[in-house]
Amino acid sequence: GRSVQRRAAHAFQRQMQQKAGPSAAGGAPRKLTIKPLRTAPKLPANFEQATWAKLLDAVRAVHGKRAVNHSLEELYRGVEDMCVQHMAARTYDKLQAECEAHVEASIEALQTPDTSAFLSLVHGCWSAHCEEMLTLRSIFLYLDRTYVMQSAARRSLWEMGLHSFRAQLSARPELLAKLRDGVLASIERERGGDQVERSLLAELLRMLYDLGLYQRHFEEQFLAASSAHYLAEGAAEMNARDVPSYLEHVASRLSREEARVAHYLHGSSRKPLMAAVRQTLLAVHVRPLLERGFADLVQHARLDDLGRMYSLFAQVNALPELRQAFAAHIKSVGGAMVSDQERERGLVQELISFKEKLDTVLAQAFAGNEQFGHSLKESFEQFINIRQNRPAELVARFLDSKLRAGNKGSSEGELEEVLDKAMTLFRYIDGKDLFEAFYKKDLSKRLLFDKSASIDTEKAMISKLKAECGSAFTSKLEGMFMDMKVSADTQDKFRAANGSSKVESIDLSVQVLTTGFWPTQVSGGCNLPAPVARCCEVFREHYLKQHSGRRLQWQTSMGNADLKAQFGASRHEINVSTYMMCVLLLFNDNDRLSYADIARDTAIAPAELKRTLQSLACGKFKLLLKEPKGREVDESDAFSFNASFSSKQLRFKVGTVSAQRETEAEKHETRQKVDEDRKPQIEAAIVRIMKSRKEMEHNALIADVTAQLTARFMPHPNVIKKRIESLIEREFLERDKNNWRMYKYLA
């Protein structure tokens, strides 16, 4: 072989060096000529048989778990010599045959009825096979790295061992089935709570994967068994648990399956396994879970459970169903709130609290999901406008209650926060023009009667409305504040011109209001007492000198007066309305007056007069005595001065019965006025659109008009249709002669 040739060449070279010897001093060096050997070295006659016998003994020693008689270096040299002498193919075939015979015998020995023992036997057989193939590969390494690498048709020694083991196992399907069933039974026991030998399962499944048998002979059956297991378990647990408990169960099962993949399943099984578990434990129960428990979770703000539901539903692409349930819950609960007229008193605060709860659920449980946020907004807009105009009125009333003086228990920061929350509801309201009407009326009372808690807060609220709806929305509100400032300057000028604000010992304070800014007041008027009437005339003359061409109209229904009264031995200062002042001053000259007398002398409208007399004779402070006694005022009643009246308070205010809040008639009047104001706005929108389009179909025009006016109010299609008919009658529009649903603009 090559080693023999190499040794012979080295010996020949040493002999030639010895013959040459040292060169003579000063002489020329000798020339050496290397000639080939006369006869080539020959292999022993039994070289292949002897070398293979030595290798075969080593192979069988490895398979038999006994000591090898020759050193590994000697065996390696033997393999190398056989490869050099072109015996590699025969050597490979003999080794393969020997390995296949040994594997066949080893697998044939895997016979035991006990499943656990069988799994251990398979594991032992596989482990021994792997160790043996590693040892044999180290002996036949030269063969593996030269001949096998140069032969495409030959497998590496490790692959050859795997192929033999795989072929023998595949030839015995009953063994594969027994192995698979044993592993599946162990997994089933572990899912039931028993302890199993995870390391054994890991080795067996790794064996199947290395042999290429994992997917076909294990994974498919494992996934089917897992689906069946969890389908049955899901049905049983759904009947036995409530929704939060079931969600915890699902999360726990998913966590365990993740751990199972990490401990002994192959990583390729993770995705299909988790998909099967989610499908059978969760996806098929999405609708029942939402129907049985979602509303209760939201109602009680169970954030952890809702967050778990959101996370799990996201894994099975069920977030659209969850979002629909969220929207349906909002509409159901909110619709019940708005529709219940008995809850109107605290409705706005309830809606604010409801919105806060939903915002918390959205942020903490639903991860601030943008789509869920849109559903929340759309649901609020839908249910809050079920009663078309009422929410706008209630929000305005709520703001009035918070902005009035005497609103105790709230710091400026807390009040600002409440106003911001109320503004959130305002954004959802369709009838913003109706809100404006009620808010303006309430603001006027707060300003005129000095009932505002803070002018700075009032202005901050106007700024919020302006930012939300634009300057056109708040221009009149800002004008009201301007009037209050101008009125203060006017009062100062009157005081300076008159030398005092008193006229005939009456201290007069007048607020001059611009008609266009303030709510329209239907003033029935009254006969003011002569001294008061003279005071008003003095102020009128002064004002008209300063502002010629203007007209003043006294709004007696909006005034008030401070009176000094003597009741027996006690004196009191009383704040009353202008109407009450007119009635009380009549009793300076009369001890007893009938209803008819008072009506004649004061000329107050009947409804207002009855409320005024009821406040004076039937309220908390009974300044007058009514005959006959009773809580209601009738036109046949008579009234007398209550000289025996007494009160611990030196100063007090007599409130008007039913005047603390608007009467239903006043509310109806406000709503009617808003409806009338909407008509020209609708017509203006129609004309603007038609002027630019020239021709337009009915439904398209309705849609465009609605889109233009939505910022202020939501016009009903029937109302728009009536305004179109009105414009046709006034020849702003005309119908197409061939298509009655088509409109044309007339210049």
Secondary structure, DSSP 4 states (H G I P E B T S, - for coil): -HHHHHHHHHHHHHHHHHHH-PPPTTSPPPP------SS-----TTHHHHHHHHHHHHHHHHHTT---SS-HHHHHHHHHHHHHTT-HHHHHHHHHHHHHHHHHHHHHT---S-HHHHHHHHHHHHHHHHHHHHHHHHHTHHHHHTHHHH-TTSPPHHHHHHHHHHHHHHT-HHHHHHHHHHHHHHHHHHHTT----HHHHHHHHHHHHHTT-HIIIIIHHHHHHHHHHHHHHHHHHHHHS-HHHHHHHHHHHHHHHHHHHHHTS-GGGHHHHHHHHHHHHTGGGHHHHIIIIIHHHHHTT-HHHHHHHHHHHHHTT-HHHHHHHHHHHHHHHHHHHHH-GGGGGGHHHHHHHHHHHHHHIIIIISTT-HHHHHHHHHHHHHHHTSSSSHHHHHHHHHHHHHHBTT-TT--HHHHHHHHHHHHHHHHH-S-HHHHHHHHHHHHHHHHHTT-BS-HHHHHHHHHHHHHHH-HHHHHHHHHHHHHHHHHHHHHHHHHHHHSSSEETTEE-------TTTSPP---------HHHHHHHHHHHHHHHHHSTT------GGG-EEEEEEEETTEEEEEEEEHHHHHHHHHTTT-SEEEHHHHHHHH---HHHHHHHHHHHHHSSS--EEEES--SS--TT-EEEE-TT---S-SEEE-PPTT-SS--HHHHHHHHHHHHHHHHHHHHHHHHHHHHHHSEEEHHHHHHHHHHHHTTT----HHHHHHHHHHHHHTTSEEE-SS-TTEEEE--
